Amino acid sequence: MFMRTKTRTVHFDAPFTLKGLEGQQQPGDYQIQDDEEQITGLSWLAYRRVATLIEVVAGKKTSLFDIDPSDLETALENDRALSAKGN
């Protein structure tokens, strides 16, 4: 089975929490990795997401945590709403 990883950066303007992460996280940029596997048996190339990971830096240590992509999108929407209220 062929796997691929897509990496993207998300930004939070305010502190946030996510299921799978301990405590409140600081605002800033975070690397997100979406692991996808190829769906076989189709007449076209298609992938399905099998994992979403967030990279958290604490001091000199970097850790990856498995998170739910819908929880991440909700946290980003909440952050945008808070940022819009502040302007």
C-alpha positions as CSV (number, residue, x, y, z in Angstrom):
1,M,0.0,0.0,0.0
2,F,1.4,3.4,-1.0
3,M,1.4,6.0,1.7
4,R,2.1,9.8,1.5
5,T,2.4,12.6,4.0
6,K,1.2,16.1,3.4
7,T,2.6,18.8,5.6
8,R,1.0,22.2,6.2
9,T,1.3,25.0,8.7
10,V,-1.6,26.4,10.7
11,H,-1.5,29.5,12.8
12,F,-3.3,30.3,16.1
13,D,-3.6,33.9,17.3
14,A,-4.8,32.9,20.8
15,P,-4.1,30.0,23.2
16,F,-6.0,26.9,22.3
17,T,-6.7,23.3,23.5
18,L,-7.2,20.1,21.5
19,K,-8.2,16.6,22.5
20,G,-5.0,14.6,22.5
21,L,-2.8,17.4,23.8
22,E,-2.3,18.1,27.5
23,G,-3.2,21.5,28.7
24,Q,-3.5,24.8,26.8
25,Q,-1.1,25.4,23.9
26,Q,0.5,28.7,23.1
27,P,-0.4,30.9,20.1
28,G,1.8,30.6,17.0
29,D,2.5,28.4,14.0
30,Y,2.2,24.6,14.2
31,Q,3.2,22.0,11.6
32,I,0.4,19.5,10.7
33,Q,1.1,16.2,9.0
34,D,-1.7,14.4,7.2
35,D,-0.8,10.8,6.5
36,E,-2.8,9.3,3.6
37,E,-3.0,5.9,2.0
38,Q,-3.7,5.2,-1.6
39,I,-7.1,3.6,-2.3
40,T,-6.6,0.6,-4.6
41,G,-9.0,-0.9,-7.0
42,L,-10.2,2.4,-8.5
43,S,-9.7,3.5,-12.1
44,W,-8.3,6.9,-10.8
45,L,-5.7,7.8,-8.2
46,A,-7.3,8.5,-4.8
47,Y,-6.2,8.7,-1.2
48,R,-7.8,8.6,2.2
49,R,-6.5,10.3,5.3
50,V,-5.5,7.8,8.0
51,A,-3.9,10.1,10.5
52,T,-3.4,13.7,11.4
53,L,-0.5,14.8,13.6
54,I,0.4,18.1,15.2
55,E,4.0,19.0,16.0
56,V,4.4,20.6,19.4
57,V,7.7,22.1,20.5
58,A,8.4,22.3,24.3
59,G,11.8,23.8,25.0
60,K,14.3,21.8,22.9
61,K,12.0,18.8,22.5
62,T,9.6,18.3,19.6
63,S,6.8,15.8,19.8
64,L,4.1,14.6,17.4
65,F,0.6,14.0,18.7
66,D,-2.3,12.2,16.9
67,I,-5.3,14.5,16.7
68,D,-8.8,14.5,15.2
69,P,-8.8,16.7,12.0
70,S,-12.3,17.9,12.8
71,D,-11.2,19.0,16.3
72,L,-8.3,20.9,14.6
73,E,-10.7,22.7,12.2
74,T,-13.0,23.6,15.1
75,A,-10.1,25.0,17.1
76,L,-9.0,27.1,14.0
77,E,-12.5,28.4,13.4
78,N,-12.8,29.4,17.1
79,D,-9.4,31.1,16.8
80,R,-10.5,33.1,13.7
81,A,-13.7,34.1,15.5
82,L,-11.8,35.4,18.5
83,S,-9.4,37.2,16.2
84,A,-12.3,38.8,14.3
85,K,-13.8,40.1,17.6
86,G,-10.5,41.6,18.6
87,N,-10.3,43.8,15.5
